[in-house]
Amino acid sequence: MKKGIEALKVCGMTRKEQINELIAMNVDFIGFIFYECSPRFVLNSLTLADIQSIDHSGKTGVFVNESVEKIIEIAEKAGLNMIQLHGDEDQDYISELRKEAGNKIKIMKAVRIGFQDTVSKEQYSEKISEQIRAVRHDVDYILFDTDSKGYGGTGKSFDWSLLDSLDIPIPYFLSGGISEANINDLDMISHKPFAIDINSKFERAPGDKDIEKIKTFKNGIC
């Protein structure tokens, strides 16, 4: 891919036919949201057996403050390849999850970045870097997303220039309002993301993806 990006993740998938189209265009990671409060809660549309039957090596389950036992159960029944933690999961929780999951399933932890006017940029960068360092040995990837009051995606981007001030010792995914309108802004970042994660900017409605728009976007960055 162009711009130093190696992979593309499309999150919030709910329709089998659209998933098959993503597979046909070689999308690297396909995200399924297992958070009941999300309008893209996958079990409203697909069963765990449906997801298990999908032949893809990048099936990613998104969880928010779920029990370790429940995550492992879903991951096994759905045949997930990666677990994405998008809540307030702390270092102890993540260490327990890694112990239970072993190395057969990858783990990605979301780190939310917002606007901080009460501390300096340097102080805020160090705060975020500390969060990353705390979990670096138990996760395979970090995902940076825009901070919000809730746990879902906002469809908004944060100041990506902050990324170059962070200590990021492992590969990261970039999320939060990424679209064809701002993808060129990645040129300003020296430490490029391993992957970009798209969702709401490529939908007609929550969970209903505009496949042609995704295809055009992917062709533009490949």
C-alpha positions as a LaTeX table, in Angstrom:
\begin{tabular}{lrrr}
\hline
Residue & $x$ (\AA) & $y$ (\AA) & $z$ (\AA) \\
\hline
Met1 & 0.00 & 0.00 & 0.00 \\
Lys2 & 0.95 & 3.64 & $-0.41$ \\
Lys3 & 1.87 & 6.05 & 2.39 \\
Gly4 & 3.71 & 3.36 & 4.34 \\
Ile5 & 0.49 & 1.60 & 5.30 \\
Glu6 & 0.60 & $-2.19$ & 5.19 \\
Ala7 & $-2.99$ & $-3.22$ & 5.88 \\
Leu8 & $-6.65$ & $-2.18$ & 5.85 \\
Lys9 & $-9.33$ & $-3.07$ & 8.40 \\
Val10 & $-13.03$ & $-2.54$ & 7.79 \\
Cys11 & $-14.99$ & $-2.58$ & 11.03 \\
Gly12 & $-18.66$ & $-2.89$ & 11.96 \\
Met13 & $-19.55$ & $-5.60$ & 9.47 \\
Thr14 & $-23.02$ & $-7.17$ & 9.77 \\
Arg15 & $-23.93$ & $-8.50$ & 6.31 \\
Lys16 & $-22.60$ & $-11.78$ & 4.95 \\
Glu17 & $-22.75$ & $-10.71$ & 1.30 \\
Gln18 & $-20.77$ & $-7.55$ & 2.03 \\
Ile19 & $-18.22$ & $-9.54$ & 4.02 \\
Asn20 & $-17.74$ & $-11.81$ & 1.02 \\
Glu21 & $-17.14$ & $-8.75$ & $-1.16$ \\
Leu22 & $-14.46$ & $-7.51$ & 1.24 \\
Ile23 & $-12.78$ & $-10.90$ & 1.12 \\
Ala24 & $-12.85$ & $-10.80$ & $-2.68$ \\
Met25 & $-11.02$ & $-7.46$ & $-2.65$ \\
Asn26 & $-8.40$ & $-8.77$ & $-0.20$ \\
Val27 & $-9.22$ & $-6.58$ & 2.79 \\
Asp28 & $-6.79$ & $-7.62$ & 5.53 \\
Phe29 & $-8.94$ & $-7.37$ & 8.67 \\
Ile30 & $-12.72$ & $-7.61$ & 9.06 \\
Gly31 & $-14.21$ & $-6.27$ & 12.29 \\
Phe32 & $-17.26$ & $-7.60$ & 14.13 \\
Ile33 & $-18.61$ & $-5.61$ & 17.06 \\
Phe34 & $-19.72$ & $-7.67$ & 20.07 \\
Tyr35 & $-20.87$ & $-4.67$ & 22.12 \\
Glu36 & $-24.63$ & $-4.75$ & 22.60 \\
Cys37 & $-24.99$ & $-0.97$ & 22.82 \\
Ser38 & $-23.53$ & $-0.51$ & 19.35 \\
Pro39 & $-25.87$ & $-0.02$ & 16.37 \\
Arg40 & $-23.49$ & $-2.43$ & 14.60 \\
Phe41 & $-23.84$ & $-5.21$ & 17.19 \\
Val42 & $-23.11$ & $-8.18$ & 14.99 \\
Leu43 & $-25.26$ & $-10.75$ & 16.81 \\
Asn44 & $-28.36$ & $-8.82$ & 15.76 \\
Ser45 & $-27.59$ & $-9.95$ & 12.21 \\
Leu46 & $-25.25$ & $-12.95$ & 12.28 \\
Thr47 & $-24.74$ & $-15.95$ & 14.54 \\
Leu48 & $-21.42$ & $-17.11$ & 15.91 \\
Ala49 & $-21.69$ & $-20.07$ & 13.55 \\
Asp50 & $-22.12$ & $-17.66$ & 10.63 \\
Ile51 & $-18.91$ & $-15.87$ & 11.60 \\
Gln52 & $-17.13$ & $-19.18$ & 12.18 \\
Ser53 & $-17.97$ & $-20.19$ & 8.61 \\
Ile54 & $-16.28$ & $-17.12$ & 7.13 \\
Asp55 & $-12.96$ & $-18.16$ & 5.63 \\
His56 & $-10.68$ & $-15.24$ & 6.46 \\
Ser57 & $-7.51$ & $-14.91$ & 8.51 \\
Gly58 & $-8.24$ & $-11.42$ & 9.86 \\
Lys59 & $-11.55$ & $-11.86$ & 11.68 \\
Thr60 & $-11.47$ & $-9.36$ & 14.54 \\
Gly61 & $-13.93$ & $-9.23$ & 17.43 \\
Val62 & $-14.45$ & $-5.86$ & 19.11 \\
Phe63 & $-15.32$ & $-6.01$ & 22.82 \\
Val64 & $-16.05$ & $-3.37$ & 25.46 \\
Asn65 & $-15.50$ & $-4.19$ & 29.14 \\
Glu66 & $-16.55$ & $-7.80$ & 28.58 \\
Ser67 & $-15.47$ & $-10.62$ & 30.90 \\
Val68 & $-12.39$ & $-12.57$ & 29.89 \\
Glu69 & $-14.39$ & $-15.80$ & 29.98 \\
Lys70 & $-17.03$ & $-14.44$ & 27.62 \\
Ile71 & $-14.46$ & $-13.13$ & 25.17 \\
Ile72 & $-12.66$ & $-16.48$ & 25.03 \\
Glu73 & $-15.97$ & $-18.30$ & 24.53 \\
Ile74 & $-17.01$ & $-16.01$ & 21.66 \\
Ala75 & $-13.55$ & $-16.07$ & 20.10 \\
Glu76 & $-13.56$ & $-19.86$ & 20.00 \\
Lys77 & $-17.12$ & $-20.22$ & 18.71 \\
Ala78 & $-16.70$ & $-17.50$ & 16.07 \\
Gly79 & $-13.20$ & $-18.54$ & 15.03 \\
Leu80 & $-11.74$ & $-15.10$ & 15.68 \\
Asn81 & $-8.15$ & $-14.34$ & 14.77 \\
Met82 & $-7.88$ & $-11.17$ & 16.82 \\
Ile83 & $-9.51$ & $-9.62$ & 19.88 \\
Gln84 & $-9.88$ & $-5.84$ & 19.96 \\
Leu85 & $-10.42$ & $-4.28$ & 23.38 \\
His86 & $-12.22$ & $-0.97$ & 23.08 \\
Gly87 & $-13.21$ & $-0.25$ & 26.67 \\
Asp88 & $-11.50$ & 0.51 & 29.98 \\
Glu89 & $-9.59$ & $-2.75$ & 30.20 \\
Asp90 & $-6.53$ & $-2.29$ & 32.42 \\
Gln91 & $-3.11$ & $-3.94$ & 32.48 \\
Asp92 & $-4.16$ & $-6.74$ & 34.84 \\
Tyr93 & $-7.20$ & $-7.56$ & 32.71 \\
Ile94 & $-5.15$ & $-7.67$ & 29.53 \\
Ser95 & $-2.51$ & $-9.88$ & 31.15 \\
Glu96 & $-5.24$ & $-12.31$ & 32.22 \\
Leu97 & $-6.73$ & $-12.30$ & 28.72 \\
Arg98 & $-3.34$ & $-13.01$ & 27.19 \\
Lys99 & $-2.82$ & $-15.90$ & 29.59 \\
Glu100 & $-6.20$ & $-17.41$ & 28.69 \\
Ala101 & $-5.96$ & $-16.75$ & 24.95 \\
Gly102 & $-2.36$ & $-17.85$ & 24.61 \\
Asn103 & $-0.58$ & $-16.87$ & 21.43 \\
Lys104 & $-3.12$ & $-18.36$ & 19.04 \\
Ile105 & $-5.22$ & $-15.17$ & 19.02 \\
Lys106 & $-3.79$ & $-11.68$ & 18.56 \\
Ile107 & $-4.85$ & $-8.89$ & 20.92 \\
Met108 & $-5.26$ & $-5.22$ & 20.07 \\
Lys109 & $-5.93$ & $-2.50$ & 22.65 \\
Ala110 & $-7.63$ & 0.74 & 21.73 \\
Val111 & $-6.14$ & 3.94 & 23.12 \\
Arg112 & $-8.40$ & 6.97 & 22.85 \\
Ile113 & $-6.88$ & 10.34 & 22.07 \\
Gly114 & $-8.75$ & 13.58 & 22.63 \\
Phe115 & $-8.15$ & 17.28 & 23.03 \\
Gln116 & $-6.44$ & 18.27 & 26.27 \\
Asp117 & $-6.27$ & 21.95 & 27.16 \\
Thr118 & $-5.39$ & 21.44 & 30.83 \\
Val119 & $-1.91$ & 19.99 & 30.23 \\
Ser120 & 0.85 & 20.58 & 27.72 \\
Lys121 & 1.21 & 18.50 & 24.59 \\
Glu122 & 4.37 & 16.97 & 26.06 \\
Gln123 & 2.57 & 15.95 & 29.25 \\
Tyr124 & $-0.35$ & 14.51 & 27.31 \\
Ser125 & 1.98 & 12.60 & 24.99 \\
Glu126 & 3.75 & 11.07 & 27.98 \\
Lys127 & 0.41 & 10.06 & 29.51 \\
Ile128 & $-0.58$ & 8.23 & 26.32 \\
Ser129 & 2.88 & 6.68 & 25.99 \\
Glu130 & 2.60 & 5.32 & 29.53 \\
Gln131 & $-0.67$ & 3.59 & 28.61 \\
Ile132 & 1.07 & 1.92 & 25.68 \\
Arg133 & 4.13 & 0.85 & 27.65 \\
Ala134 & 1.94 & $-0.70$ & 30.35 \\
Val135 & 0.42 & $-3.23$ & 27.93 \\
Arg136 & 3.09 & $-3.60$ & 25.25 \\
His137 & 4.14 & $-7.09$ & 26.32 \\
Asp138 & 0.60 & $-8.50$ & 26.28 \\
Val139 & $-0.81$ & $-7.00$ & 23.07 \\
Asp140 & 0.18 & $-7.35$ & 19.45 \\
Tyr141 & $-1.17$ & $-4.01$ & 18.29 \\
Ile142 & $-2.37$ & $-0.66$ & 19.57 \\
Leu143 & $-5.32$ & 1.07 & 17.94 \\
Phe144 & $-5.57$ & 4.85 & 18.21 \\
Asp145 & $-9.09$ & 6.24 & 18.08 \\
Thr146 & $-10.71$ & 9.57 & 18.84 \\
Asp147 & $-11.83$ & 9.98 & 22.44 \\
Ser148 & $-15.54$ & 10.33 & 23.19 \\
Lys149 & $-17.97$ & 9.99 & 26.09 \\
Gly150 & $-19.05$ & 6.57 & 24.86 \\
Tyr151 & $-17.13$ & 3.56 & 23.64 \\
Gly152 & $-18.07$ & 3.49 & 19.99 \\
Gly153 & $-16.46$ & 5.20 & 17.06 \\
Thr154 & $-17.06$ & 8.91 & 16.65 \\
Gly155 & $-16.53$ & 9.32 & 12.92 \\
Lys156 & $-14.16$ & 12.15 & 13.86 \\
Ser157 & $-10.38$ & 12.30 & 13.63 \\
Phe158 & $-7.93$ & 13.62 & 16.21 \\
Asp159 & $-4.74$ & 15.60 & 15.63 \\
Trp160 & $-2.60$ & 12.95 & 13.92 \\
Ser161 & 0.57 & 15.01 & 14.37 \\
Leu162 & 0.49 & 13.92 & 18.02 \\
Leu163 & 1.46 & 10.40 & 16.94 \\
Asp164 & 5.05 & 11.40 & 16.21 \\
Ser165 & 5.48 & 12.54 & 19.82 \\
Leu166 & 4.43 & 9.17 & 21.26 \\
Asp167 & 6.54 & 6.19 & 22.27 \\
Ile168 & 4.95 & 3.44 & 20.14 \\
Pro169 & 7.14 & 0.31 & 20.34 \\
Ile170 & 4.67 & $-2.01$ & 18.57 \\
Pro171 & 2.69 & $-1.75$ & 15.30 \\
Tyr172 & $-0.44$ & 0.37 & 15.46 \\
Phe173 & $-3.77$ & 0.79 & 13.72 \\
Leu174 & $-5.17$ & 4.28 & 13.11 \\
Ser175 & $-8.91$ & 4.84 & 13.39 \\
Gly176 & $-11.31$ & 7.73 & 13.82 \\
Gly177 & $-12.99$ & 9.47 & 10.93 \\
Ile178 & $-10.63$ & 8.25 & 8.22 \\
Ser179 & $-11.97$ & 8.90 & 4.73 \\
Glu180 & $-10.88$ & 9.74 & 1.21 \\
Ala181 & $-11.07$ & 13.41 & 2.24 \\
Asn182 & $-8.31$ & 13.23 & 4.86 \\
Ile183 & $-6.20$ & 10.20 & 3.95 \\
Asn184 & $-3.51$ & 12.43 & 2.43 \\
Asp185 & $-2.99$ & 13.98 & 5.87 \\
Leu186 & $-1.11$ & 10.80 & 6.75 \\
Asp187 & 1.78 & 12.27 & 4.78 \\
Met188 & 2.53 & 14.52 & 7.76 \\
Ile189 & 3.19 & 11.54 & 10.06 \\
Ser190 & 6.72 & 10.14 & 10.22 \\
His191 & 5.82 & 7.05 & 12.27 \\
Lys192 & 3.25 & 5.52 & 9.92 \\
Pro193 & 0.46 & 3.19 & 11.06 \\
Phe194 & 0.71 & $-0.50$ & 10.25 \\
Ala195 & $-2.97$ & $-0.39$ & 9.28 \\
Ile196 & $-5.87$ & 1.97 & 8.97 \\
Asp197 & $-9.31$ & 1.12 & 10.30 \\
Ile198 & $-12.39$ & 2.46 & 8.51 \\
Asn199 & $-16.06$ & 2.27 & 9.41 \\
Ser200 & $-18.77$ & 4.94 & 9.49 \\
Lys201 & $-17.42$ & 7.12 & 6.67 \\
Phe202 & $-18.04$ & 4.20 & 4.33 \\
Glu203 & $-21.64$ & 3.39 & 5.28 \\
Arg204 & $-25.10$ & 4.09 & 3.95 \\
Ala205 & $-26.47$ & 3.23 & 7.40 \\
Pro206 & $-24.92$ & 1.63 & 10.51 \\
Gly207 & $-23.65$ & $-1.80$ & 9.47 \\
Asp208 & $-24.55$ & $-1.30$ & 5.79 \\
Lys209 & $-21.27$ & $-0.64$ & 4.00 \\
Asp210 & $-20.87$ & 1.15 & 0.69 \\
Ile211 & $-18.70$ & $-1.50$ & $-0.95$ \\
Glu212 & $-17.95$ & 0.54 & $-4.07$ \\
Lys213 & $-16.76$ & 3.43 & $-1.91$ \\
Ile214 & $-14.49$ & 1.08 & 0.03 \\
Lys215 & $-13.16$ & $-0.39$ & $-3.21$ \\
Thr216 & $-12.36$ & 3.06 & $-4.59$ \\
Phe217 & $-10.67$ & 4.04 & $-1.33$ \\
Lys218 & $-8.61$ & 0.85 & $-1.19$ \\
Asn219 & $-7.52$ & 1.23 & $-4.81$ \\
Gly220 & $-6.41$ & 4.77 & $-4.01$ \\
Ile221 & $-4.07$ & 3.71 & $-1.22$ \\
Cys222 & $-2.74$ & 0.50 & $-2.77$ \\
\hline
\end{tabular}
